């Protein structure tokens, strides 16, 4: 009996200590999870604010009106009151600025037109104001399926246009790729605006998505992708 009492005396305090330790560990885990979620929310909120500032600054620089196309997607009209010449899509850590087919370049030409110089300068200045919040800039050239008459292929034409925008931001706006990573690439005619990244795309889809003049006009474009800086906490949410 005395041995049983001794066992009871030594076992139950140890079990109580174990339970207390588990409770403390659980409380610590909950605290850390809450802190991570809060940090990510705050950080992503800052990104959203910077994205909104970018949209407003671009619209202000052109005295243009912001058109709410749908959730997180905005249009800015420069030459028409109804058709947007710039479309800006905000995603959690990415902002995609799309320049319409004729706002930067003449048909089948990789040289910036006069309006393109003005547009890129104003957009570039707005970008430069927020450059500390941006970790990478990608410039993508796109074309429709109509064959170019002056270049080796639509891929070449779209690439030269993307490089032209790259060089303008570097040399005229003053964004140094050594400090802020920037790239230029071409998708040619192979990534129309309707294409989804689901691995199910075919030649028939490509023809369908270039079957009207309006579709081709939308597919001829330059896209500027701005990847925003976020904390590790925000990325792992």
Secondary structure, DSSP 8 states (H G I E B T S, - for coil): -HHHHHHHHHHHHHHHHHHHHHHHHHHHHHHHHHHHHHHHHHHHHHHHHHHHHHHHHHHHHTT--EEEEETTEEEE-SS-SSS-SEEEEE-SSEEEEEE-TTTSB-TT--SB-HHHHHHHHHHHHHHHHTGGGEEEEEEEEE--SS--SSSS-HHHHHHHHHHHHHHHIIIII---TTTS-EEEEEEETS--TT--SSS---HHHHHHTTSSHHHHHHHSEEEEEEEE---HHHHT-
